[in-house]
Amino acid sequence: MDNFIKNNRVCLVYFTNGNFTELNNKISGLQHSISDSKFMVIDSDKDFGLIDTLNIKSIPLIHIYKNGKLIEEIFGTYSNICDIIRLHF
């Protein structure tokens, strides 16, 4: 994950699981329209070790990084989530 963040000027890390089908579909559509290479999706059910290491307590969670620094953290679901994310890309 660290290399992904360092290798992208602007990127998004999306922490999710199978309970958020509607949001996952929105993020997936946005991912394909912006650039797959700028999005990393981490499934909390499959990557529990990473979730634990990062001390993630709330899912869904979106981290947006710019130049290697966390610039926005979005907890939960919003009807305008795609608009919020697009502001950074």
N, C-alpha and C positions, 0 to 999 in steps of 0.2 A: 504494500500500500504506500509506503514511504517513497519508493521509486516512482510510482504512478503520480503522486502529488508533485514531486520534484521535476518530473519530465513534462509537465503540462503547465502552461502559463495560467490558464483558468481550467478548473476541473471540479467535478462533483462526485462525492461519495454518498451513496444512498444505502442506508441500513434498513432492511425490511425483512419480511417473512411472508409466508403464504396467506396470512390472514388479511392482507391489504390488497386484494385483487384489483379493485378499481383504481387505487392509487398506483399500483405497480404498472397497470396498463397505461396510465397517463405518463408516467415517467419513461416507460419503454418507448412510447410514441415520440416523446420529446427527445429522447436519446438518439433515435434514428434520424430525427429532423435536424439536430444540431451537429452531432458527431459522436459515433459510438466510442471513439478513443478518448473522449473527454469525460466519460461517465464510468464509474465503478459501482457495481451493485453487490452488496454483501448481504447474504441471506443469513439471518441470525440463527435459523435452525440448522444450517449446514456449517457455518463458521463460528460456532459458539466460543471456541478458544480465542479467536480474534476479538469478538464482542467483549469477552471477559477481560482480556488484556487491555483493551481500550477503555474499560470501565463504562461501557454504554449501558445506560439504565432505562432508556425509553426508545421504543420502536413504534412507528417509523421515525427516522431521523435523517436529515439531509445536511451534509457539510459541503460548503462551497469554498474552494481554495483559490487564491490568486497569488502567483509568485511564491508558492510554498507556504503561504500563511492562511489560516482559517479566517475568512471574512464574513461568513454568515452560517448560522446554525438554525435549522428550521425543525421544530418538533411537531409531530402530529400531521393532520391532513387539513388542507385548505382547498376551497373550490377554485381559487386562482393560483394554485401552486406552480403551474407551468409559466404563468406570467411573471411570478416572483423569480423563478430560475432564469428565464430569458433575459431579465435585466442584467445579468452578469455575463452573458455570452454574446 
